[in-house]
């Protein structure tokens, strides 16, 4: 109830205005429920059952009219109503009916009982629109016969001659036309008949109905198309209305399910098809066995039933489409859904089994895989030979198929092995960037190729990391050495000045001497570090030129003769008389000899001999340094060649462990090699350089 409070003694006009405004506000804030028809409003036609029923009947009636129009138009075309005049068509129709009457009268009048036959003929003609008949027989007991209907004759007259024929087997019959056509027949007699129709067709006989139907057909022969088209348009409009109205009820905006939509759609379709088939079967039976009128009535009734069933199916289908997902309410959908679940479970089981088989096969070594494959081939061969019964055609076909499969497979395996071999060879030669193409490989071959690629990638990363570390180390040594040289130079200079100053305190002079010696040693260490870093990274400038190794070796022996005598070492040198030349940088080669001789002086056992030899073998100049170590050589040759490694582990000597490393790097920069070997306390270094002529 709308709230409204009337004030006492209020103006009626003001009250009316307030009431109108309040009604409008109430309607604005009170929305109608969704999908519910407004109260006290007329339902639209699509929601009315009566409208649906009328449209349903209209569709059926209009379809019948369309079918009748099409059938009538077809009959008119077949009967040539559009090319024949109405009078000519009626005349032909009346002639056919008259011939039928003549045959009937001949049947009556040729009866053995002449009086009874005449009476039957008179009774037959009493209900027909015939004015008079004259019949003349050429043989038999009856010569002629006539009939007068007592009505006015018309100008329409039909005459015919019928022939009494006897066939070979003795059967007698009457024919309207006489022709032998190859049959052995004999003419017995004839009858000449003339029929005159009444001027007005008043009796409801075949003449009357034929005239009526022909007149109606000629009157409707052009209207039948308009009627058919109009009926088709109405049928389509009513059908569209039914499709739109299907499922609409109770004034709701959306379609509502009914009892028909609960039936699975495919089941409903099957029931509709079965009902249609049965109705068509009954129609065929009725038309075949029943009379014309009964067949027509039965056909119409069954046709209406068939159309009603099909129309109901269409309305159900339209309702299902409006409700959405109509295919879900089908037996096929439920069956497919169940089948899909079953197939998914089966597929899941197959996948699990397949993965298990794959993992099992992957775990089998390649040798065993090959053995199993050969065993399978052998088993197939045995089965084929056993089943072929020594038939040459079968065995030859199997041999061809087997080799057709095995030869490409073996070639493919050989191609994969070739790729793996090329990858291993590339890695062995140092091409760490080489990648084996594993796209078309399978099984262990693909895994082996991926392992080779991983090795190359890992080695490349390790080399890059090592080079980066070496570069950082070299840069660190160079930068630190440069920063140390500046204060070290000042220390050396000031230590030299202090040592030269006249001082009465001998302790200060001694301290100055120690400071001078240690600073000189530090300076040499820094120089060696810089040179070692440059030599190992190849940043040291080397100028190769022809050089006589024997001359430089002799100079080296002379330079170190006094120093060796101080260490109580005896030097023995040996070299050929002919000079041996190599391509080397004299300054760098001297540094190699100097480092090796310094190493001898530092670590050789006192009162032992040192051997320095030069010889030429196979186009190489071989220079060897041999001495006896003072300390036990408990390090490997690789460790002795590393930086900051000394033969004296106590590190009490004045060396820094860089001499051998620098000598090796400088030798390699001059295209030579340096080999270090130890045998007990024997320490031996061998240098090899290519000789030149």
MIVEXVO-80493 format. One line per field, with one value per residue (C-alpha): residue in one letter; x, y, z; residue number from 1. Coordinates in pm, whole numbers, padded with zeros to 5 digits. Example, Ala and Ser with C-alpha at 12.3 -4.5 7.8 and 13.67 -1.06 7.14 Angstrom:
BEGIN
res <- a	s
px <- 01230	01367
py <- -00450	-00106
pz <- 00780	00714
n <- 1	2
// end
This chain:
BEGIN
res <- x	x	x	x	x	x	x	x	x	x	x	x	x	x	x	x	x	x	x	x	x	x	x	x	x	x	x	x	x	x	x	x	x	x	x	x	x	x	x	x	x	x	x	x	x	x	x	x	x	x	x	x	x	x	x	x	x	x	x	x	x	x	x	x	x	x	x	x	x	x	x	x	x	x	x	x	x	x	x	x	x	x	x	x	x	x	x	x	x	x	x	x	x	x	x	x	x	x	x	x	x	x	x	x	x	x	x	x	x	x	x	x	x	x	x	x	x	x	x	x	x	x	x	x	x	x	x	x	x	x	x	x	x	x	x	x	x	x	x	x	x	x	x	x	x	x	x	x	x	x	x	x	x	x	x	x	x	x	x	x	x	x	x	x	x	x	x	x	x	x	x	x	x	x	x	x	x	x	x	x	x	x	x	x	x	x	x	x	x	x	x	x	x	x	x	x	x	x	x	x	x	x	x	x	x	x	x	x	x	x	x	x	x	x	x	x	x	x	x	x	x	x	x	x	x	x	x	x	x	x	x	x	x	x	x	x	x	x	x	x	x	x	x	x	x	x	x	x	x	x	x	x	x	x	x	x	x	x	x	x	x	x	x	x	x	x	x	x	x	x	x	x	x	x	x	x	x	x	x	x	x	x	x	x	x	x	x	x	x	x	x	x	x	x	x	x	x	x	x	x	x	x	x	x	x	x	x	x	x	x	x	x	x	x	x	x	x	x	x	x	x	x	x	x	x	x	x	x	x	x	x	x	x	x	x	x	x	x	x	x	x	x	x	x	x	x	x	x	x	x	x	x	x	x	x	x	x	x	x	x	x	x	x	x	x	x	x	x	x	x	x	x	x	x	x	x	x	x	x	x	x	x	x	x	x	x	x	x	x	x	x	x	x	x	x	x	x	x	x	x	x	x	x	x	x	x	x	x	x	x	x	x	x	x	x	x	x	x	x	x	x	x	x	x	x	x	x	x	x	x	x	x	x	x	x	x	x	x	x	x	x	x	x	x	x	x	x	x	x	x	x	x	x	x	x	x	x	x	x	x	x	x	x	x	x	x	x	x	x	x	x	x	x	x	x	x	x	x	x	x	x	x	x	x	x	x	x	x	x	x	x	x	x	x	x	x	x	x	x	x	x	x	x	x	x	x	x	x	x	x	x	x	x	x	x	x	x	x	x	x	x	x	x	x	x	x	x	x	x	x	x	x	x	x	x	x	x	x	x	x	x	x	x	x	x	x	x	x	x	x	x	x	x	x	x	x	x	x	x	x	x	x	x	x	x	x	x	x	x	x	x	x	x	x	x	x	x	x	x	x	x	x	x	x	x	x	x	x	x	x	x	x	x	x	x	x	x	x	x	x	x	x	x	x	x	x	x	x	x	x	x	x	x	x	x	x	x	x	x	x	x	x	x	x	x	x	x	x	x	x	x	x	x	x	x	x	x	x	x	x	x	x	x	x	x	x	x	x	x	x	x	x	x	x	x	x	x	x	x	x	x	x	x	x	x	x	x	x	x	x	x	x	x	x	x	x	x	x	x	x	x	x	x	x	x	x	x	x	x	x	x	x	x
px <- 00000	00144	00211	00018	-00076	-00338	-00302	-00606	-00779	-00532	-00609	-00753	-00533	-00220	-00325	-00369	-00026	00140	-00038	00085	00445	00437	00296	00574	00841	00694	00695	01056	01193	00991	01138	00950	01100	01321	01170	00821	00533	00397	00087	-00245	-00084	-00178	00049	00222	00108	00419	00315	-00047	-00144	-00441	-00217	00023	-00264	-00402	-00055	-00011	-00337	-00259	00074	-00090	-00378	-00154	00085	-00211	-00317	00036	00054	-00290	-00198	00124	-00058	-00333	-00081	00108	-00211	-00318	00018	00008	-00351	-00254	-00521	-00306	-00288	-00641	-00972	-01233	-01486	-01235	-01129	-01492	-01578	-01292	-01392	-01757	-01655	-01456	-01753	-01987	-01762	-01782	-02159	-02169	-01958	-02187	-02499	-02342	-02282	-02646	-02801	-02598	-02729	-02900	-03222	-03306	-03585	-03382	-03086	-03309	-03455	-03103	-03003	-03312	-03247	-02883	-02980	-03260	-03016	-02791	-02795	-02856	-03133	-03135	-02942	-02955	-02772	-02768	-02633	-02508	-02566	-02736	-03093	-03109	-03101	-03136	-03221	-03309	-03366	-03548	-03492	-03773	-03551	-03432	-03135	-02818	-02595	-02344	-02350	-02105	-02096	-01885	-01850	-01772	-01643	-01733	-01412	-01334	-00978	-00801	-00869	-01246	-01271	-01514	-01490	-01596	-01345	-01398	-01132	-01058	-00700	-00531	-00184	-00058	-00316	-00515	-00868	-01195	-01458	-01808	-02009	-02036	-02261	-02305	-02402	-02497	-02541	-02693	-02653	-02923	-02924	-02896	-02695	-02922	-02855	-02557	-02376	-02025	-02119	-02237	-01934	-01692	-01843	-01832	-01471	-01346	-01514	-01364	-01018	-01023	-01142	-00866	-00583	-00405	-00532	-00379	-00029	-00133	-00315	-00010	00232	00002	-00045	00332	00391	00129	00275	00625	00502	00308	00608	00841	00593	00581	00962	00976	00696	00825	00927	00764	00504	00376	00490	00858	01111	01329	01238	01127	01183	00881	00806	00920	01265	01330	01342	01691	01694	01834	01576	01301	01439	01442	01084	00973	01144	00990	00641	00683	00793	00495	00250	00391	00365	00001	-00072	00071	-00136	-00452	-00410	-00345	-00635	-00904	-01136	-01064	-01261	-01135	-00778	-00808	-00951	-00693	-00412	-00529	-00566	-00231	-00062	-00198	-00070	00274	00292	00179	00454	00723	00601	00613	00971	01069	00916	01103	01428	01373	01307	01624	01829	01693	01778	02133	02362	02092	02343	02412	02062	02129	02208	02498	02648	02621	02770	03055	03117	03144	03357	03583	03635	03712	03945	04125	04185	04299	04525	04665	04743	04898	05111	05227	05317	05486	05689	05787	05895	06086	06265	06337	06475	06681	06834	06947	07305	07360	07525	07223	06989	07179	07167	06791	06734	06932	06747	06411	06519	06633	06300	06103	06316	06248	05873	05864	06066	05844	05524	05637	05692	05993	05792	06047	05818	05744	06107	06226	05967	06067	06437	06363	06148	06401	06689	06469	06424	06763	06991	06856	06856	07220	07319	07137	07317	07648	07566	07497	07824	08001	07860	07969	08316	08348	08240	08494	08770	08686	08701	09029	09184	09075	08767	08559	08287	08194	07838	07709	07376	07142	06809	06766	06942	06768	06832	07189	07332	07143	07243	07607	07593	07441	07717	07983	07816	07806	08178	08258	08047	08199	08554	08493	08357	08654	08906	08736	08734	09102	09194	08997	09176	09514	09432	09322	09634	09857	09681	09706	10079	10145	09944	10082	10438	10402	10266	10547	10832	10789	10836	11088	11309	11308	11393	11686	11820	11790	11944	12238	12278	12266	12529	12759	12725	13014	12882	13066	12796	12873	12525	12364	12603	12514	12141	12185	12363	12083	11821	12013	12039	11676	11549	11762	11615	11263	11334	11453	11143	10914	11098	11072	10701	10634	10844	10681	10332	10418	10589	10303	10040	10244	10257	10638	10796	11017	11240	11349	11679	11947	12151	12448	12356	12715	12849	12578	12631	13005	12935	12698	12961	13216	12980	12906	13252	13352	13014	13026	13376	13245	12981	13254	13085	13277	13130	13169	13054	13021	12923	12997	13267	13025	12810	12439	12201	11845	11584	11571	11574	11929	11821	11538	11752	12020	11757	11660	12024	12075	11772	11878	12239	12111	11891	12200	12403	12123	12019	12312	12498	12846	13151	12954	12973	12746	12701	12611	12583	12472	12394	12190	11944	11676	11688	11670	11924	11917	12058	12073	12155	12230	12324	12284	12027	12130	11788	11579	11355	11021	10816	10696	10825	10491	10502	10864	10757	10483	10538	10678	10787	11142	11338	11422	11095	11245	11264	11596	11758	11748	11534	11168	11053	10996	11313	11198	10852	11000	11250	10971	10752	11039	11141	10788	10771	11074	10911	11107	11021	11152	11148	11233	11314	11431	11595	11668	11882	11962	11800	11790	11651	11641	11574	11482	11483	11439	11768	11822	12082
py <- 00000	00338	00562	00883	01108	01370	01685	01821	02102	02068	02221	01954	02077	02054	01708	01588	01720	01556	01227	01228	01298	01026	00772	00852	00813	00483	00343	00461	00292	-00029	-00227	-00519	-00861	-00995	-01252	-01196	-01057	-00723	-00742	-00672	-00657	-00854	-01147	-01121	-01358	-01574	-01657	-01745	-02108	-02021	-01831	-02122	-02364	-02147	-02115	-02491	-02559	-02288	-02448	-02788	-02647	-02427	-02716	-02925	-02638	-02604	-02979	-02974	-02672	-02835	-03161	-02975	-02773	-03090	-03268	-02968	-02961	-03335	-03314	-03020	-02788	-02488	-02584	-02726	-02541	-02616	-02737	-02975	-03115	-03166	-03328	-03574	-03650	-03701	-03929	-04149	-04168	-04249	-04533	-04673	-04652	-04832	-05113	-05145	-05150	-05412	-05625	-05591	-05633	-05941	-06131	-06461	-06331	-06047	-05902	-05902	-05741	-05473	-05398	-05368	-05134	-04916	-04897	-04806	-04525	-04386	-04204	-04064	-03747	-03932	-03809	-04104	-04410	-04610	-04946	-05172	-05529	-05710	-06059	-06242	-06254	-05876	-05671	-05319	-05141	-04786	-04560	-04230	-04040	-03793	-03485	-03225	-03339	-03139	-03104	-03334	-03673	-03964	-04258	-04570	-04914	-05209	-05543	-05886	-06092	-06456	-06551	-06879	-07027	-06964	-06658	-06394	-06024	-05681	-05420	-05061	-05086	-05386	-05469	-05804	-05707	-06058	-06238	-06521	-06377	-06402	-06134	-06251	-05935	-05560	-05311	-04949	-04714	-04347	-04157	-03811	-03624	-03417	-03044	-02979	-03208	-03237	-03593	-03632	-03886	-03904	-03661	-03406	-03435	-03443	-03121	-02961	-03061	-02959	-02620	-02572	-02682	-02439	-02162	-02234	-02328	-01994	-01919	-02244	-02089	-01778	-01991	-02218	-01926	-01749	-02068	-02124	-01770	-01817	-02157	-02011	-01714	-01942	-02178	-01890	-01772	-02120	-02139	-01800	-01890	-02234	-02251	-01914	-01936	-01774	-01434	-01511	-01341	-01649	-01994	-02247	-02624	-02847	-03215	-03264	-03123	-03382	-03657	-03699	-03525	-03815	-04048	-03800	-03778	-04157	-04184	-03913	-04090	-04425	-04271	-04106	-04435	-04621	-04351	-04360	-04741	-04725	-04463	-04689	-04984	-04774	-04636	-04984	-05170	-04904	-04734	-04393	-04196	-04403	-04380	-04002	-03962	-04196	-04017	-03679	-03798	-03972	-03680	-03440	-03671	-03685	-03306	-03261	-03494	-03321	-02978	-03085	-03206	-02871	-02682	-02904	-02846	-02468	-02475	-02676	-02430	-02139	-02318	-02371	-02674	-02884	-03150	-03229	-03377	-03665	-04029	-03997	-03716	-03922	-04224	-04016	-03859	-04200	-04326	-04021	-04087	-04452	-04361	-04106	-04369	-04618	-04357	-04264	-04630	-04668	-04357	-04486	-04821	-04651	-04423	-04725	-04911	-04606	-04560	-04933	-04923	-04616	-04795	-05085	-05039	-04993	-05335	-05509	-05302	-05417	-05777	-05759	-05606	-05882	-06144	-05995	-06000	-06361	-06457	-06294	-06480	-06811	-06744	-06644	-06949	-07177	-07024	-07004	-07382	-07316	-07113	-06919	-06627	-06564	-06601	-06370	-06110	-06127	-06098	-05790	-05624	-05702	-05546	-05258	-05174	-05275	-05114	-04758	-04812	-04927	-04639	-04397	-04539	-04510	-04148	-04076	-04245	-04034	-03718	-03831	-03917	-03573	-03409	-03607	-03527	-03156	-03153	-03345	-03085	-02802	-02679	-02632	-02439	-02738	-02862	-03203	-03184	-03404	-03305	-03630	-03861	-04098	-04311	-04336	-04164	-03847	-03859	-03916	-03619	-03402	-03513	-03414	-03076	-03036	-03123	-02860	-02601	-02688	-02685	-02356	-02205	-02341	-02208	-01871	-01863	-01957	-01699	-01441	-01538	-01520	-01181	-01054	-01194	-01038	-00704	-00718	-00797	-00522	-00260	-00351	-00368	-00022	00118	-00045	00069	00439	00415	00130	00353	00616	00351	00224	00575	00684	00354	00415	00773	00654	00390	00656	00898	00911	00786	00693	00442	00104	-00028	00233	00146	-00223	-00145	00064	-00226	-00471	-00220	-00175	-00551	-00628	-00340	-00462	-00811	-00669	-00475	-00791	-00976	-00709	-00713	-01091	-01076	-00830	-01026	-01357	-01217	-01064	-01380	-01611	-01394	-01332	-00956	-00953	-00824	-01087	-01007	-01332	-01333	-01591	-01671	-01906	-02106	-02223	-01867	-01767	-02086	-02015	-01657	-01788	-02034	-01750	-01519	-01780	-01932	-01730	-01770	-02147	-02156	-01972	-02248	-02514	-02637	-02772	-02683	-02916	-02790	-02983	-02863	-02960	-02789	-02675	-02377	-02436	-02154	-02099	-01824	-01652	-01320	-01294	-01085	-01323	-01634	-01489	-01440	-01809	-01922	-01672	-01801	-02164	-02093	-01890	-02187	-02412	-02178	-02151	-02513	-02734	-02949	-02812	-02997	-03152	-03119	-02922	-03029	-02787	-02953	-02860	-03100	-03121	-03402	-03431	-03063	-02948	-02776	-02955	-02767	-02947	-02827	-03101	-03075	-03250	-03090	-02988	-03065	-03376	-03324	-03421	-03217	-03322	-03156	-02977	-02836	-02719	-02524	-02338	-01986	-01917	-02280	-02344	-02663	-02567	-02597	-02419	-02106	-02005	-01935	-01601	-01725	-01636	-01940	-01754	-01846	-02174	-02035	-01732	-01951	-02181	-01891	-01718	-02043	-02101	-01741	-01819	-02134	-02365	-02618	-02670	-03011	-03063	-03409	-03535	-03868	-03892	-03586	-03533	-03218	-03183	-02914	-02967	-02686	-02761	-02510	-02568	-02513	-02309	-02358
pz <- 00000	-00100	00200	00186	00473	00412	00610	00776	00591	00296	-00040	-00282	-00568	-00353	-00238	-00596	-00700	-00398	-00468	-00835	-00736	-00471	-00719	-00965	-00695	-00584	-00937	-00987	-00674	-00710	-01003	-01146	-01074	-01352	-01590	-01441	-01644	-01519	-01305	-01476	-01816	-02125	-02209	-02547	-02821	-02785	-02426	-02505	-02545	-02764	-03008	-03023	-03088	-03370	-03525	-03493	-03679	-03932	-04017	-04072	-04280	-04492	-04556	-04675	-04902	-05039	-05108	-05271	-05483	-05595	-05676	-05863	-06062	-06150	-06264	-06473	-06646	-06708	-06840	-07066	-06927	-07020	-07389	-07442	-07450	-07188	-07451	-07611	-07277	-07167	-07500	-07464	-07103	-07198	-07485	-07246	-07008	-07299	-07413	-07062	-07071	-07411	-07275	-06971	-07192	-07422	-07112	-07009	-07355	-07453	-07157	-07234	-07082	-07317	-07107	-06785	-06966	-07111	-06771	-06617	-06898	-06841	-06466	-06534	-06769	-06551	-06319	-06594	-06801	-07131	-07363	-07606	-07722	-08041	-08066	-08374	-08341	-08650	-08511	-08230	-08113	-08058	-08375	-08235	-07911	-07824	-07524	-07485	-07160	-07217	-07186	-07430	-07631	-07666	-07964	-07798	-07968	-07939	-08181	-08152	-08309	-08086	-08216	-08088	-08104	-08040	-07953	-08031	-07688	-07733	-07507	-07643	-07568	-07696	-07815	-07914	-08190	-08411	-08490	-08517	-08377	-08443	-08233	-08377	-08329	-08518	-08553	-08466	-08495	-08431	-08259	-08361	-08074	-08068	-07738	-07710	-07379	-07214	-07274	-06897	-06670	-06368	-06252	-06016	-06232	-06377	-06658	-06400	-06175	-06469	-06605	-06261	-06188	-06532	-06503	-06157	-06276	-06570	-06338	-06084	-06318	-06266	-05915	-05785	-05794	-05602	-05347	-05304	-05264	-05018	-04819	-04814	-04682	-04410	-04320	-04292	-04084	-03850	-03825	-03737	-03475	-03323	-03312	-03137	-02898	-02808	-02444	-02360	-02088	-01767	-01892	-01827	-02055	-02095	-02223	-01963	-01978	-02018	-01992	-02354	-02290	-02021	-02282	-02434	-02771	-02970	-02814	-02904	-03258	-03290	-03160	-03406	-03697	-03596	-03569	-03910	-04064	-03917	-04032	-04387	-04385	-04274	-04541	-04811	-04687	-04668	-05018	-05158	-04996	-04932	-05179	-05327	-05071	-04780	-04903	-04939	-04591	-04439	-04621	-04499	-04139	-04130	-04307	-04045	-03771	-03933	-03968	-03606	-03482	-03692	-03580	-03216	-03268	-03419	-03124	-02878	-03069	-03068	-02691	-02630	-02837	-02632	-02309	-02437	-02446	-02606	-02705	-02340	-02295	-02533	-02481	-02725	-02514	-02197	-02374	-02520	-02180	-02017	-02307	-02276	-01905	-01976	-02263	-02045	-01780	-02041	-02201	-01862	-01797	-02141	-02086	-01749	-01904	-02198	-01971	-01767	-02078	-02203	-01872	-01864	-02219	-02139	-01846	-02065	-02194	-02566	-02600	-02449	-02666	-02972	-02851	-02787	-03130	-03301	-03096	-03203	-03570	-03535	-03372	-03655	-03911	-03738	-03727	-04095	-04202	-03992	-04131	-04494	-04534	-04757	-05008	-05207	-05284	-04916	-04811	-05090	-04998	-04631	-04723	-04935	-04666	-04392	-04583	-04692	-04323	-04181	-04442	-04396	-04018	-04015	-04243	-04015	-03709	-03897	-03978	-03610	-03511	-03772	-03618	-03271	-03404	-03564	-03237	-03033	-03283	-03274	-02893	-02900	-03134	-02904	-03093	-02782	-02968	-03188	-03130	-03237	-03421	-03211	-03372	-03565	-03318	-03080	-02773	-02643	-02950	-02871	-02503	-02600	-02840	-02568	-02330	-02586	-02627	-02250	-02230	-02492	-02313	-01975	-02107	-02285	-01965	-01767	-02020	-02028	-01648	-01637	-01899	-01710	-01389	-01565	-01710	-01372	-01213	-01477	-01453	-01075	-01089	-01345	-01158	-00815	-00951	-01105	-00779	-00575	-00802	-00722	-00341	-00386	-00601	-00327	-00066	-00272	-00336	00025	00149	-00086	00048	00408	00332	00176	00467	00717	01046	01366	01463	01293	01365	01144	00861	00904	00897	00586	00414	00504	00379	00052	-00011	00066	-00146	-00438	-00392	-00385	-00703	-00878	-00757	-00901	-01232	-01246	-01170	-01449	-01693	-01595	-01639	-01976	-02098	-01995	-02164	-02481	-02429	-02440	-02760	-02928	-03228	-03391	-03582	-03675	-03369	-03300	-02993	-02925	-02896	-02649	-02451	-02428	-02313	-02048	-01920	-01903	-01718	-01448	-01417	-01111	-00947	-00996	-00843	-00539	-00501	-00548	-00868	-01168	-01511	-01811	-02151	-02473	-02821	-03183	-03387	-03655	-03556	-03491	-03582	-03467	-03500	-03161	-02982	-02840	-02544	-02450	-02508	-02284	-02015	-02045	-02004	-01722	-01526	-01569	-01458	-01163	-01070	-01085	-00862	-00606	-00567	-00683	-00431	-00348	-00476	-00768	-01140	-01372	-01737	-02012	-02358	-02710	-02994	-03315	-03384	-03649	-03735	-03374	-03150	-02815	-02515	-02181	-01825	-01567	-01201	-00866	-00635	-00287	-00141	-00208	-00514	-00357	-00611	-00954	-01268	-01323	-00972	-01020	-01331	-01146	-01024	-00674	-00634	-00514	-00494	-00137	00052	00352	00129	00296	-00042	-00215	-00506	-00567	-00763	-01090	-01282	-01438	-01518	-01694	-01883	-02007	-02122	-02302	-02472	-02604	-02728	-02947	-03094	-02867	-02600	-02250	-02079	-01712	-01574	-01237	-01151	-00781	-00709	-01077	-01211	-01590	-01821	-02200	-02448	-02811	-03098	-03471	-03655	-03969	-04239
n <- 1	2	3	4	5	6	7	8	9	10	11	12	13	14	15	16	17	18	19	20	21	22	23	24	25	26	27	28	29	30	31	32	33	34	35	36	37	38	39	40	41	42	43	44	45	46	47	48	49	50	51	52	53	54	55	56	57	58	59	60	61	62	63	64	65	66	67	68	69	70	71	72	73	74	75	76	77	78	79	80	81	82	83	84	85	86	87	88	89	90	91	92	93	94	95	96	97	98	99	100	101	102	103	104	105	106	107	108	109	110	111	112	113	114	115	116	117	118	119	120	121	122	123	124	125	126	127	128	129	130	131	132	133	134	135	136	137	138	139	140	141	142	143	144	145	146	147	148	149	150	151	152	153	154	155	156	157	158	159	160	161	162	163	164	165	166	167	168	169	170	171	172	173	174	175	176	177	178	179	180	181	182	183	184	185	186	187	188	189	190	191	192	193	194	195	196	197	198	199	200	201	202	203	204	205	206	207	208	209	210	211	212	213	214	215	216	217	218	219	220	221	222	223	224	225	226	227	228	229	230	231	232	233	234	235	236	237	238	239	240	241	242	243	244	245	246	247	248	249	250	251	252	253	254	255	256	257	258	259	260	261	262	263	264	265	266	267	268	269	270	271	272	273	274	275	276	277	278	279	280	281	282	283	284	285	286	287	288	289	290	291	292	293	294	295	296	297	298	299	300	301	302	303	304	305	306	307	308	309	310	311	312	313	314	315	316	317	318	319	320	321	322	323	324	325	326	327	328	329	330	331	332	333	334	335	336	337	338	339	340	341	342	343	344	345	346	347	348	349	350	351	352	353	354	355	356	357	358	359	360	361	362	363	364	365	366	367	368	369	370	371	372	373	374	375	376	377	378	379	380	381	382	383	384	385	386	387	388	389	390	391	392	393	394	395	396	397	398	399	400	401	402	403	404	405	406	407	408	409	410	411	412	413	414	415	416	417	418	419	420	421	422	423	424	425	426	427	428	429	430	431	432	433	434	435	436	437	438	439	440	441	442	443	444	445	446	447	448	449	450	451	452	453	454	455	456	457	458	459	460	461	462	463	464	465	466	467	468	469	470	471	472	473	474	475	476	477	478	479	480	481	482	483	484	485	486	487	488	489	490	491	492	493	494	495	496	497	498	499	500	501	502	503	504	505	506	507	508	509	510	511	512	513	514	515	516	517	518	519	520	521	522	523	524	525	526	527	528	529	530	531	532	533	534	535	536	537	538	539	540	541	542	543	544	545	546	547	548	549	550	551	552	553	554	555	556	557	558	559	560	561	562	563	564	565	566	567	568	569	570	571	572	573	574	575	576	577	578	579	580	581	582	583	584	585	586	587	588	589	590	591	592	593	594	595	596	597	598	599	600	601	602	603	604	605	606	607	608	609	610	611	612	613	614	615	616	617	618	619	620	621	622	623	624	625	626	627	628	629	630	631	632	633	634	635	636	637	638	639	640	641	642	643	644	645	646	647	648	649	650	651	652	653	654	655	656	657	658	659	660	661	662	663	664	665	666	667	668	669	670	671	672	673	674	675	676	677	678	679	680	681	682	683	684	685	686	687	688	689	690	691	692	693
// end
